[in-house]
Amino acid sequence: MEIVDLDAALARAHGDALAQLLLDAHASGMALVLAAPLTRERARAEWLRLVETAEVVLAAVDGGEVVGAVSLARAGAENGRHRAEVQRLAVRGDRRGGGVGRTLLAALVERARTLGLELLWLTTHAETPSDAFYVRQGWTRAGVVPSWSQRPDGTLAANAFFYLVL
């Protein structure tokens, strides 16, 4: 498996595989900021938007196929340029549990360090496999906010907030 920078050309070339990451997330109850219904076209367009707006977008490529991706968005506040949000860590459903997410997250943390960032943060649905994943990766769980986001099925979910000091 190789971790690569995802640019617009790669995002277009791997659009269906990238879209599948978000569709698999929705199928497992994780919205990744996108409300339902989520179509393949909308999911593909979201990755294209991310490569244009995010500080960094990385993809995990295995056998020429995208099997995971993650993005990093630097804070827009003048007094917050030392921090960034980890967004949309997504792994193809059939590849979860095999180290793709861990490898992507580690690569993103290293990239953040090279960019001079000092703090990373993220949010995920509380009491889910992804919540437990970040704990296992050594991130600090700062707390939980009830009814923070809407799941793909329309129910409101509590979200856990995490940070990592670099």
N, C-alpha and C positions, 0 to 999 in steps of 0.2 A: 504494500500500500504506500502511496506517495501523497504528501500534502502539498497542494499547489495554490498559488494565488488565483482567485477566480476573477477574471476580467469579463468585459462585455462579450468578447468573441467566444470565450469558453462557455459563458452562461448561455449564449445562443446555441452553441454546438451541443451542449448537454441539457438543454431546456427541459426535455421530458423527464430525465433522471432527477434533475433538481426539483421539478414540480412534484415528482413522486415522493420526495422527502417530506414535503409539507402535507401531501395527501395522506401519507402513512401516519404522520403526527396527528392529523385530524381524526383518522380512523381509530387511534388509540386514546382519544379524548384530550389531546394536547393542542391548543389553538395556535400557539406560536404567534400571537398578536392578530391573527386573522379570523374574523367571524365567519361562521357558516352561512350559506353553503359556499364551499371552496371548490372551484373548478380547476381543471388542469391548466387552462389558459390563464386564469388569474394567478395561480401559483407560479407559473413560469414567468409572468410579468413581474411578480414580486421579487424574484431573484434578480431580474434585470434592473429593477429600481434600486435594489440593495447594492449592486456592484457600482452604481453611479453615485450613491450617497454615503455609503459606509466608509469608515476609515480603512478597514481591512475586511475582505471576505476570503475565507479559505475553503477549499474543497478537498475531500479525501477521495482519491482515485485509485481503484483497484482493478487491474485487468482492463484498463481503458474506460472503466465505468465509474461515474460519480456515485459513491455510496454514503456520503455524508458531507455536511457543510456547516459553517458557522460564520458569524459576522461580529464586528466590533465597531461601535459607534462612540466616538469621542464626545464628551459633554460639550454643549454649545455655550454654556455660561463662561464668561471671561475668567471668573475665579474658580472654575472647575476643569480647566484644560488638562489637569494632571490625572483625570479619571476618565474611564470609558465604560460603556455598558456592553456586556456580552449578549448578543442577540441570536436567536434562531439556531441554536445548536440542534441539528436534525440529523438523524441517522436512518437509513432505509430500514424498514421494519424487519426484514429478514437478516440484517447484519447487526442488530442490537445485541449487546452483551459480549461482543467479540473484540472490544478495544478500539473501535473506530471513534466513538465519542471521546474517550480518554485521550487518544492521540491527537484529535482535532483541538481539544481544549488545551492540552499542553503546548501545542504549536502556537495557538493564539496567545497564550500567556507569554511565551518567549517573544513573539512579535511585539506584544505590548511593551515588554521591557526594552526592546530595541528602539521603540518610539518614545522612550522616556516617560512612559506612564507610571504612576505610582499606586493607583488603586483601580481595581476592576469590580464591577457589581453586576448582578443579574437577578431576575425573578423567575420563578417557576411555580406551577400549581403545587400547593402543599400536600404532603402525605401521598406522594406519587413516586414511581420509580426514579423520575428525574430529580426529585427532591433528595432522595437517598443517594443518588449518583454524585451530586455536588458535595455532600457531606463526605463521601468516600474519597473525593479528590482533594480534600483538605480545605475547602472553602468554609468560611464562618457564616453560620445561619444567624442573621441579625434579628429576625422576627417574622411574624405572619400577619398579614392584613386580610380580614374577612371580606368576602364578596368583591375581590379586587378585579377579577376578569371573568369573562364569559367563556365557558367551554363550547366546543362545537355543537353539543346537544342543547345549548341554550341555558343550561344551569350556571349559576354563579359559583365561582371557586375561590377559596382562600389561596393566597399566594405567599410563598416563602421568599424572603429577600436574603441574598447572599452577597458577601464581599470577599475580596482577596487583596491583601496588601502585598505589593511587589517589592 
